[in-house]
Amino acid sequence: MVLAAVVRFFTLAVLACIITQGSAQRSREGRQRWSVFEYPNPQYDYSQCGRPNTSSVCDPNGIISRQDADIIDGLISALYRETICQCYDCITNKHGHIIKVALMPEMERVFPDGENTTLARLRDAQMYSYILTQRWRMEGACNESLLILFSRNDGILYTLTRQITRIKLSDEDVKKISLIVRHFFDRPETIASGLREMIHRYRLIFENKHSEAFQSVTQQG
């Protein structure tokens, strides 16, 4: 796995990990490569996302179990309820950041004529994530959102943060946390653990617990 540099798209900050070791896993029946314009929205198309009701997780191919997706939904909901983001609406209405998770076997290239290089793949992941947040209307009240995207066969783990989120969770914070959790995404049976760990550490950052957020997994015990 190679950690890519932090890149920017307009006013968005993103960070990607290129995971060099691919992993195979039995998926639910259906398409294996997803266009960003056809990938379902877990708020409205939740059944297509493999979820029983409105969710923050879209996993149409069963990259993780439904039970694990339930746990991740719970972590995201708790973070929204129990933390406060840094804008007027968040402070007034006492809520935190919006997190969404998109999982898929493979992304359809946004730039189909692009080269098959690390930088070209990152450019695709960057644009794919941006378009997805636009389609999902993830601006919230004040751009207090972030998207975690994992494309298994592409070996891409990608975090995109919007402006208000970056007040607390900097590009460097995302980079450090991605380095700490990256090994979870090498094996199909630990992908859900990696997602839980990322969300937990992002919450620690939002709670100003930076030293805990950057502890290694072994240090945490």
N, C-alpha and C positions, 0 to 999 in steps of 0.2 A: 504494500500500500504506500502510496506517495501522497503527502499532503501538498495540495496546490496552494498557490498564493491567494490571498484575499483579493477579490476583484469587485468592481463596482458597476452597477448598471443604473444610470440616471441617479436617483437619490437612494437607491437600495444597496445594502451591503450583503455580500454572500460569501460563503466559504465552502469549498468542496474537498472531499477526500476521494482520490482515485484508488480503488481497491483492486490490486492486481490479481488476487486470487479469487476466481469465480466460484460460485457454489450452486449446485443443482438442488432443486426441491420440487416435490410433487405439488402442482398448483391445482386450483379449481379449474374446471373446464372453461375454455374461453380464449380470447385473444392473448397473445404473449407480448405483443409490441403495441404500445399505446401512443396515439397522437395526443398532443396537449389539448387539442380542440374536442376530443372525444372522451377524454378521461373523466370519469364521473365525479360529481360533487357530493361529499358525504352529508351535507346538510339537506339536500333535496333528493339525491339519487342514492340514498344510503343502502338500499338493497343491492344495487349494482356494486357498491363498495364492500359488500360482504358484511354489512352491519344490520342489526335488527331495527334500528331507529336512527334518528339524527345523531351524527357522530362527528368527532374531530379527526377520525382516522378513516382513510380510504385504502382498502386492500382488496381489490377485485379478484386477485389471483391467489389469495391465501398464502402470502409470503410468511405471515405469522398466524397463530391460531386465533380463533374468535375470542377465546378466554383471555389471551394476552392483549388483544385489541381492547377488550373491556377494561383491563387494568390500566392501559395507557390512556384510555378515555377518562378514567377516574382521576389519574394524575393530572391531566390537562385541566379538567374541571376544577379540581382542588386548587391548582395554581391560579386559575382565573378568579376564584372566590376569595382566596386567602392572601393574595399579594396585591400590591397597588402599583400601577404604572405611573409614569411621570407626565401626565397631562391633566388638564382641568376636568375632563369627563371622568377619567379614572379616579381622581381624587374625590370628586363630588359624589360619584356613584359607588365608590369603594370597590373597584374591581381591578384585576390585573391584566396580564397580556394574553392575547389570543394565540394559540398554537394549533396548527394543523399538520397532519402527517400524511404523506402520499407515498405508497409503496407499489412497486410494479416490477415485473420481470425485466422489461426493457423499454426504453424511451424510443419513440420514433423521432428521427433527427429533425430538428427545427430547420436546420440548414442542410438539406439533403446532399448538396454538392460539396460539403465541407470535408476536409481531410480527416483521416482516422488517426489523429494525433491527440496527445493529452490536452493540449491547449484548445483544439477544435472541439473535443468532447466537453471540456469545461464551458466553452462558449455556448454549446447546445444546452447544457444543464442550466446555465445561467438564464438563458432566454426562456427555456421551458418552465423554470420555476417562476419567473416573473409573469409570464402569460397565465400560468395556473393561478397565481394569487389574484390576478385581475379577473379571471373568469369566476373565481370563488368569492369575489368581492371581499377580500381580506383586509380592506383599509380600516375596518372597525370604526371607532369614533374619532381616532386621531393617529392612525397608522401605528397602533400598538401591537403589531402581530409579527409572527415568524412562521416560516414553513420549513419542515424537515422533509426532504425528498430522498428516497433510497431506490435506486434502480439496480437490481441485483445483477443481471447479466452484463450491464455496462460497467459494473463495479464503481458506481458513483453514490456517494453519500453527500448530501448538499444541504446546507442551512442558509436560508435567506431571511434577513431581518429588515424590517422597515424602520423609519426614522426614530420614532419614539422608543421602540424596543432597543435601538442602539445606544440610547442615553445610558441605559444600565448594562446591556450586554454588548460589549465592544467586539470589533472584528478579532482582536487579539484574544479575548475571552473565548470566542467560538473556536478559534484555532487551537487553543490549549485543550479545551474539552474534547474536541474532535480527535486530537492525538491520543488522549487518555482512553477513549472508548473505541477507537478504530478496530481493535482486535475482535470485538464482539461481532462484527459484520463479516468476518472471514468464514463463519460457519452458519448454516441455516438455523440450527437449534439455539443459537445465542443472539440472533438478530433482535428479537423482542427485548432481551436483556439490555442490549445496546441502546435501544430507543428509550427504555425506562431510565437508564443511567444518564443519557443526554438530558432528558426532561428534568430529572432530579437535580442535575448540576446546573442547568439553566435557572431553575428555581432558587438554588442557593445564591447564584449571582444576583437575582432580583431581590433577595433578602439581605444583600451585602455581606454574605458569608463566603468571601472569595477564597480564603485559605482552605476551607472544606471543599469547595467546588473543584479545586485544582489538585486535591490529593489523588494519588494513584489508587487503583483498585485494591492493590495489596495493602496499602496504608490504611484503607478503610476497613480492611479485614472482612 
